[in-house]
């Protein structure tokens, strides 16, 4: 459980009773009103949907049901329908046995910590609004949200320029919610889409998190089909990983960097990234003479900082691109449009664009550790590296002129995450290993 929702294994941690109560807590917080509901394609999604509907309707909410839809589409629909909030039924990149609820506020963004704490307090107290028989909420099917999302992306990129390149794009949606919209968007760009797992049936063709080790069988398909670029989505379609035309996994860290590079070409302005995102984004911001701000890890934290500084783009190193013109939600579809537009405008291959970026190596590790031990770990790390610049905004971040280390507790698991970036892979690996040695000593 976190301030933005709940996630668990169906039949063990996440039960219908929990889902109903959490939905009722949101309905109590909004005092009824209009709520948007959507889900990814997981087989358990329909069961969870019924439980969530029971909680929302019992609190007097009128539900606009999008059916299976991507997470950023849900956020966009909140604003379009002027709803009081939303629930996306998803477990994001977790395996198929998981599911969960992600909550949105009236601005179409994931709940802030303060908003989430209020709903969590209602859930913990079991204090729910209960509508009388004559005031129970209603459910209305809304199946236009994909169209709204596609049309908004098409308004924000140079469609004619993209079409002129006659690019071929490989799309791996892995049975997730983003397949149908991704296919339709690529069709609109006349990109000759090659689709892999683009039916939103929730049956994953590979382990769902779009990281290199899970895409070993997917990368060669980009070459086999003669594609100019490969796009990979996670199940709820709020993360975007890239594969270049040679079948090389580019990953998620450079998704935001490439999208930002094109966005800043058109409209220079502040960008926001989280504390664990590659410094290549700072380099790009410097190239355009604009500030790059860092926020605590978490989509809501990045979005909040973006509003504060008037950012033109932002996001996270997990393939999450946030373009406020579409919404304050990680959105792979505007990411796809911006990157295709960059390729079309420059006339360069994806591998060439990546080759022009500053080269860093980022290493991500994790260790099981009780939260109570964190203060001592942070003190030991500061003592070990006294020359590093210290930032305590989110866990502990240590910065040197050419590298950095970020150590923070996970928001969703009982672990500590350790992320390091340096010019050479072995240098970043050494930083992570040093943290591991301190934990064992």
RAZI-V802730 format. One record per residue. N is the residue number from 1. PSI is psi in degrees with one decimal (NA if undefined). OMEGA is omega in radians with two decimals (* if undefined). Layout:
{{N & PSI & OMEGA} {N & PSI & OMEGA}}
This chain:
{{1 & 135.7 & 3.06} {2 & 179.4 & -3.11} {3 & -19.3 & -3.11} {4 & -0.1 & 3.11} {5 & -161.5 & 3.13} {6 & 156.6 & 3.12} {7 & 139.4 & -3.14} {8 & 175.6 & 3.13} {9 & 128.7 & -3.13} {10 & 132.0 & 3.12} {11 & -12.6 & 3.09} {12 & -66.3 & -3.13} {13 & -46.6 & -3.07} {14 & 114.3 & -3.12} {15 & 163.2 & 3.06} {16 & -36.1 & -3.12} {17 & -41.3 & 3.12} {18 & -43.6 & -3.13} {19 & -42.2 & 3.12} {20 & -44.4 & -3.12} {21 & -40.0 & -3.12} {22 & -39.2 & 3.09} {23 & -39.7 & 3.11} {24 & -33.9 & 3.10} {25 & -41.9 & 3.09} {26 & -45.0 & 3.13} {27 & -33.3 & 3.07} {28 & -43.0 & 3.14} {29 & -40.0 & -3.12} {30 & -3.8 & -3.09} {31 & 50.4 & -3.09} {32 & -138.3 & 3.12} {33 & -174.9 & -3.09} {34 & 130.1 & 3.13} {35 & 134.1 & 3.07} {36 & 138.5 & 3.13} {37 & 132.7 & 3.05} {38 & 173.1 & -3.10} {39 & 158.8 & 2.95} {40 & -176.9 & -2.96} {41 & 9.8 & -3.08} {42 & 142.0 & -3.13} {43 & -29.0 & 3.14} {44 & -6.4 & -3.03} {45 & -37.6 & -3.12} {46 & -40.5 & 3.10} {47 & -46.5 & -3.13} {48 & -36.8 & 3.12} {49 & -45.7 & -3.14} {50 & -40.6 & 3.13} {51 & -42.5 & 3.14} {52 & -42.2 & 3.10} {53 & -40.8 & 3.13} {54 & -43.5 & 3.14} {55 & -43.0 & -3.12} {56 & -46.1 & -3.10} {57 & -36.0 & -3.14} {58 & -22.9 & 3.09} {59 & 4.8 & 3.08} {60 & 18.6 & -3.14} {61 & 144.0 & 2.98} {62 & 115.7 & -2.95} {63 & 129.1 & 2.97} {64 & 108.0 & -3.01} {65 & 112.9 & -3.14} {66 & -12.4 & -3.01} {67 & -144.9 & 3.11} {68 & 122.2 & -3.10} {69 & 151.7 & 3.09} {70 & 154.2 & 3.12} {71 & -46.7 & 3.14} {72 & -27.0 & 3.07} {73 & -37.8 & 3.07} {74 & -45.7 & 3.13} {75 & -42.0 & 3.12} {76 & -39.8 & -3.11} {77 & -32.3 & 3.10} {78 & -46.1 & -3.12} {79 & -42.0 & -3.12} {80 & -38.8 & -3.09} {81 & 0.5 & -3.12} {82 & 49.4 & -3.11} {83 & 163.6 & 3.12} {84 & -13.5 & -3.12} {85 & -170.5 & -3.12} {86 & 160.0 & 2.98} {87 & 124.9 & 2.98} {88 & 121.9 & 3.12} {89 & 108.9 & -3.09} {90 & 155.5 & 2.96} {91 & 22.0 & 3.07} {92 & -123.2 & -3.06} {93 & 5.5 & -3.12} {94 & 159.2 & -3.14} {95 & 170.9 & -2.95} {96 & -26.8 & -3.10} {97 & -10.3 & -3.13} {98 & 155.6 & 2.89} {99 & 176.3 & -3.08} {100 & -178.7 & 3.11} {101 & 127.9 & 3.04} {102 & 128.4 & -3.01} {103 & 143.0 & 3.12} {104 & 151.1 & 3.05} {105 & -176.0 & -3.08} {106 & -14.2 & 3.09} {107 & 1.2 & 3.14} {108 & 8.0 & 3.09} {109 & 159.0 & 3.05} {110 & 143.8 & -3.07} {111 & 139.9 & 2.99} {112 & 167.6 & 3.14} {113 & -41.8 & -3.11} {114 & -43.6 & 3.11} {115 & -42.9 & -3.13} {116 & -36.7 & 3.14} {117 & -35.3 & 3.13} {118 & -42.5 & -3.14} {119 & -38.8 & 3.09} {120 & -38.1 & 3.12} {121 & -40.8 & 3.08} {122 & -40.8 & 3.11} {123 & -47.6 & -3.12} {124 & -36.8 & -3.11} {125 & -16.2 & -3.08} {126 & 28.1 & -3.08} {127 & 97.2 & -3.01} {128 & 148.1 & 3.02} {129 & 131.7 & 3.14} {130 & 115.0 & -3.12} {131 & 146.5 & 3.03} {132 & 166.5 & -3.07} {133 & -32.7 & -3.09} {134 & -4.1 & -3.09} {135 & 8.8 & 3.10} {136 & 143.3 & -3.05} {137 & 175.6 & -3.11} {138 & 163.7 & 3.09} {139 & 130.4 & 3.11} {140 & 130.4 & 3.07} {141 & 134.6 & 3.08} {142 & 110.6 & -3.05} {143 & 18.1 & -3.12} {144 & -3.8 & -2.97} {145 & -37.0 & 3.08} {146 & -39.7 & 3.11} {147 & -43.8 & 3.13} {148 & -42.5 & -3.08} {149 & -49.3 & 3.13} {150 & -46.9 & -3.09} {151 & -36.1 & 3.14} {152 & -41.5 & 3.10} {153 & -42.9 & -3.12} {154 & -28.4 & 3.10} {155 & -22.0 & -2.95} {156 & -3.9 & 3.12} {157 & 167.2 & -3.13} {158 & 88.8 & -3.05} {159 & -40.8 & -3.13} {160 & -42.8 & 3.14} {161 & -43.9 & 3.14} {162 & -44.6 & -3.13} {163 & -33.4 & -3.08} {164 & -23.1 & 3.14} {165 & -19.0 & -3.13} {166 & 49.5 & -3.14} {167 & 154.9 & 3.01} {168 & 129.1 & -3.08} {169 & 132.8 & 3.05} {170 & 131.1 & -3.13} {171 & 118.0 & 3.04} {172 & 102.8 & 3.11} {173 & -9.6 & 3.01} {174 & 38.3 & 3.11} {175 & 8.0 & -3.08} {176 & -178.0 & -3.02} {177 & -18.0 & -3.02} {178 & -5.6 & -3.06} {179 & -53.5 & -3.10} {180 & -44.5 & 3.13} {181 & -40.6 & 3.12} {182 & -43.8 & 3.13} {183 & -44.8 & -3.11} {184 & -36.5 & 3.13} {185 & -44.3 & 3.12} {186 & -35.6 & 3.04} {187 & -42.4 & -3.14} {188 & -30.8 & 3.10} {189 & -4.2 & -3.07} {190 & 48.0 & -3.07} {191 & 14.3 & -3.12} {192 & 65.5 & -3.08} {193 & 136.3 & 2.98} {194 & 113.0 & -2.96} {195 & 139.0 & -3.12} {196 & 112.0 & -3.13} {197 & 41.1 & -3.06} {198 & 4.0 & 2.97} {199 & 127.7 & -3.04} {200 & 60.2 & -3.08} {201 & -4.5 & 3.10} {202 & 6.1 & 3.11} {203 & 105.5 & -3.01} {204 & 134.4 & 3.09} {205 & -16.1 & 3.08} {206 & 171.1 & 3.10} {207 & 130.9 & -2.87} {208 & -28.7 & -3.11} {209 & 127.0 & -3.02} {210 & 61.7 & 3.10} {211 & 166.7 & -2.97} {212 & -46.2 & -3.04} {213 & -23.1 & 3.14} {214 & -4.9 & -3.04} {215 & 19.9 & -3.12} {216 & -33.5 & 3.13} {217 & -14.4 & -3.10} {218 & -40.9 & -3.07} {219 & -45.0 & 3.13} {220 & -23.4 & -3.12} {221 & -29.8 & 3.12} {222 & -42.5 & 3.12} {223 & -44.1 & -3.12} {224 & -37.2 & -3.09} {225 & 5.6 & 3.10} {226 & 34.0 & -3.10} {227 & 149.4 & 3.09} {228 & -20.8 & -3.12} {229 & 148.7 & 3.03} {230 & 130.4 & 3.08} {231 & 135.4 & 3.11} {232 & 129.4 & -3.13} {233 & 154.3 & 2.97} {234 & 174.5 & -2.97} {235 & -36.0 & 3.14} {236 & 5.5 & 3.01} {237 & 55.3 & 2.93} {238 & 8.8 & 3.06} {239 & 145.7 & -3.09} {240 & 116.7 & 3.03} {241 & 155.3 & -3.05} {242 & 146.5 & 3.00} {243 & 132.7 & -3.11} {244 & 179.2 & -3.01} {245 & -13.8 & 3.09} {246 & 0.3 & -3.09} {247 & 12.0 & 3.14} {248 & 130.7 & 3.09} {249 & 113.0 & 3.10} {250 & -35.1 & 3.03} {251 & -165.2 & -3.08} {252 & -28.6 & -3.06} {253 & -34.5 & -3.07} {254 & -4.0 & 3.10} {255 & -51.7 & -3.14} {256 & -39.9 & -3.11} {257 & -45.1 & -3.13} {258 & -40.3 & 3.11} {259 & -41.8 & 3.13} {260 & -37.1 & -3.14} {261 & -43.3 & 3.12} {262 & -42.4 & -3.10} {263 & -41.7 & -3.11} {264 & -24.1 & 3.03} {265 & -34.9 & -3.10} {266 & -38.5 & -3.10} {267 & 92.2 & 3.09} {268 & 139.5 & 3.12} {269 & 174.6 & -3.11} {270 & 148.3 & 2.98} {271 & 157.3 & -3.12} {272 & 133.0 & 3.07} {273 & 166.2 & 3.12} {274 & 177.1 & -3.01} {275 & -15.4 & -3.09} {276 & 10.7 & -3.07} {277 & 147.5 & -3.04} {278 & 143.0 & 3.12} {279 & -5.8 & 3.06} {280 & -29.7 & 3.09} {281 & -35.5 & 3.06} {282 & -40.0 & 3.13} {283 & -41.1 & 3.13} {284 & -43.5 & 3.11} {285 & -42.2 & 3.13} {286 & -38.9 & 3.12} {287 & -35.7 & -3.13} {288 & 1.7 & 3.10} {289 & 34.2 & -3.13} {290 & 156.0 & 3.13} {291 & 147.4 & 3.03} {292 & 116.4 & -3.11} {293 & 149.3 & 3.07} {294 & 141.8 & 3.10} {295 & 167.1 & 3.04} {296 & 153.2 & 3.13} {297 & 140.3 & -3.13} {298 & 132.0 & -3.09} {299 & -44.0 & -3.12} {300 & -36.9 & 3.14} {301 & -41.7 & 3.11} {302 & -44.7 & -3.13} {303 & -40.0 & 3.14} {304 & -42.5 & 3.11} {305 & -36.6 & 3.12} {306 & -43.1 & 3.11} {307 & -41.9 & -3.09} {308 & -41.9 & -3.04} {309 & -0.3 & -3.13} {310 & 42.7 & -3.09} {311 & 145.8 & 3.08} {312 & -18.8 & 3.08} {313 & 157.4 & 3.11} {314 & -174.1 & 3.11} {315 & -162.9 & -3.06} {316 & 160.1 & -3.09} {317 & 8.6 & 3.07} {318 & 26.4 & 3.14} {319 & 16.5 & -3.08} {320 & 109.6 & 3.10} {321 & 126.0 & 3.11} {322 & 114.8 & 3.09} {323 & 110.6 & -3.05} {324 & -15.9 & 3.09} {325 & -24.9 & 3.08} {326 & -43.0 & 3.13} {327 & 168.0 & -3.12} {328 & 53.5 & 3.10} {329 & 143.9 & 3.07} {330 & 126.2 & -2.94} {331 & 104.9 & -3.13} {332 & -20.1 & -3.04} {333 & -42.5 & 3.01} {334 & -31.7 & 3.06} {335 & -44.8 & 3.10} {336 & -44.6 & -3.12} {337 & -43.3 & -3.12} {338 & -41.6 & -3.11} {339 & -41.2 & 3.06} {340 & -37.5 & 3.11} {341 & -37.3 & 3.09} {342 & -44.6 & 3.11} {343 & -42.1 & -3.10} {344 & -40.7 & -3.07} {345 & -36.8 & -3.12} {346 & -21.1 & -3.07} {347 & 14.8 & -3.07} {348 & 154.5 & 3.02} {349 & 159.7 & 3.12} {350 & -41.7 & -3.14} {351 & -35.3 & 3.12} {352 & -41.5 & 3.11} {353 & -42.2 & 3.11} {354 & -40.0 & -3.13} {355 & -22.2 & 3.13} {356 & -10.7 & -3.14} {357 & 151.2 & 3.03} {358 & 139.5 & -3.05} {359 & 117.8 & 3.02} {360 & 162.3 & 3.09} {361 & 126.0 & -3.12} {362 & 136.2 & -3.14} {363 & 132.5 & -3.13} {364 & 128.6 & -3.12} {365 & 170.6 & 3.10} {366 & 150.8 & -3.12} {367 & 140.9 & 3.02} {368 & 129.2 & -3.07} {369 & 131.1 & 3.06} {370 & 141.7 & 3.14} {371 & -30.0 & -3.10} {372 & -22.1 & -3.11} {373 & -6.7 & -3.05} {374 & -44.8 & -3.12} {375 & -40.2 & 3.13} {376 & -40.5 & 3.10} {377 & -45.3 & -3.14} {378 & -41.0 & 3.12} {379 & -40.6 & 3.13} {380 & -37.9 & -3.14} {381 & -41.8 & 3.11} {382 & -36.4 & 3.13} {383 & -35.6 & -3.12} {384 & -39.4 & -3.07} {385 & 74.3 & -3.05} {386 & -21.2 & -3.10} {387 & -9.4 & -3.08} {388 & 149.0 & 3.03} {389 & 130.2 & -3.02} {390 & 134.4 & 3.05} {391 & 123.9 & -3.08} {392 & 18.1 & -3.11} {393 & -37.9 & -3.06} {394 & 94.8 & -3.00} {395 & -131.1 & 3.12} {396 & 125.6 & 3.04} {397 & 130.7 & 3.10} {398 & 129.5 & -3.10} {399 & 137.2 & 2.96} {400 & 171.0 & -3.11} {401 & -31.5 & -3.05} {402 & 9.2 & -3.11} {403 & 168.4 & 3.09} {404 & 161.9 & 3.13} {405 & 132.4 & 3.12} {406 & 124.7 & -3.14} {407 & 122.6 & -3.07} {408 & 151.9 & 3.06} {409 & 144.7 & 3.08} {410 & 147.0 & 3.06} {411 & -19.1 & -2.99} {412 & -8.3 & -3.10} {413 & 154.9 & 3.13} {414 & 59.1 & -3.08} {415 & 165.3 & 2.97} {416 & 132.2 & 3.13} {417 & 138.5 & -3.13} {418 & 117.5 & -3.12} {419 & 133.3 & 3.12} {420 & 148.8 & 3.09} {421 & 137.8 & -3.11} {422 & 167.0 & 3.13} {423 & -32.8 & 3.14} {424 & 144.5 & -3.10} {425 & -40.6 & -3.10} {426 & -27.9 & 3.11} {427 & -41.6 & 3.10} {428 & -40.4 & 3.10} {429 & -38.7 & -3.13} {430 & -40.0 & 3.11} {431 & -45.0 & 3.13} {432 & -41.0 & 3.14} {433 & -37.2 & 3.12} {434 & -37.5 & 3.07} {435 & -42.5 & 3.12} {436 & -40.7 & 3.12} {437 & -40.3 & 3.12} {438 & -37.3 & -3.14} {439 & -33.6 & -3.10} {440 & -20.0 & -3.05} {441 & NA & *}}
